[in-house]
Amino acid sequence: MLLVHPDSHGEALWALEQALRTGACSAVLGWLSESRLKFAELRRLQFAARQGGTWASLFRPEEAVGDPSAAELRLHLQPRHGGLLVDIVKRRGGWPVPGIELTFANPEAGFAERA
């Protein structure tokens, strides 16, 4: 795992694009400045991910859920007691799917209780 802490939005984009394009990474996770992120930049990152065969995930603030995006898959995640609520906002070739609830086993419970 490699963590990159760029000094600017431009450096963050460059680092993400390089990591995606090379194919040396299995997955690249990114947090970018939402106020500075442009549609063309998202498309560039998407193209780089395709070139390198790399899975890319950008984390955006909740306010961005209604904004247009070039992403092929968009998820809106909300914490729920003991789990997570997932809304599929956008997916290639299909309709949005709201309200998928994921529940997680109590990590303090013993193995026998989960079986």
N, C-alpha and C positions, 0 to 999 in steps of 0.2 A: 504494500500500500504506500502510495506517495501522496503527501499533502502539499498543496501549493497555496501560498498566501500572497497573491499578487498585490501590488500597490495601487493599481488603477483598473478601471473597467476594461480598457484596451488590453492590458496585460492579462486579465482574466480570460477574455475572449481568445487571445492568442494561445494561452496555455491549454484551454479546453480544446481548441481546434487542433493543435498539434497532437495532443493525447488521443483524440478521436481518429485523426487521419492516419497515424502510423500503424494502427492495428496492434500495437504492443500491449494495449490494455484490454482486458475483458469487459470492463465497465468503467464509465467516467461519470462522476456525480458533480454537479455544479450549482453554485448559488451565485447569481449575478444581481447587479443593481437593477431592480425592476424599473425604476424611473428612467434609466438610460438604455434599456434593452430595446432594440429595434427589430421589426419583423425580418428585415434582410439579414440581421445577425443570427437570428434563429434558423433561417434557411441555410445559412453558411455552415452552422454547426451540424445541422441535419445532413447536409451533403458530406461533410467530413466524416460523420459517423458511418454513412453508407460506404464511403471509400475505404475506411479502415475495418469495416465489419465489426464495429464496436457498439455496445449498448450504451446509450447516453440517457441520463436523467437530469433534468433541471428542476430545482426546487424553487417555487415562486410563492409569494405571499398570498394569503386567502383572497385579498382584494383583486387579484389577477384572474380569478376563476372565470369571469365573464369576458375577459379580453380575447381577441382573436390570436390564434397561434398556428404555427406551421407544424406543430407536433402531431404525430400519427396517433398517439395515445395520450390522453389527459386524464389524470385522476385527481379527485378532490378528497383529501383525507381529513377525517375529524376524529379525535380521540373519543372513546366511549368507555364507560366504566367496565374494566376487564376486557377491552378490545378496541376495535377500530371500525368506523363507518367509512365505507368507500363508495364514492359516486364516480362512475365512468362518465366523464363529461363529454369526451370525444373519443371515437375509435374508428380506425379505417374500416370501411365497408359495413358499418353497423350504426345502430341508434344508441343514444346515451342510455346508461343503465344506472338508475339511482338506488341508494339504500342497501348496498351489500354490507352485511354486518359480519365482521370477523371477531370471534371471541378467542381469547387466549387462556390456556390453563393457568391456574394460580401457580406461580413459580415457587411458592413456599410449600405447596402441597407435595406430598411424597409421590414417588413413581407409581406405587401400587394404587393410589387414588385416581390416577389418570387412566389406568388401563381398563 
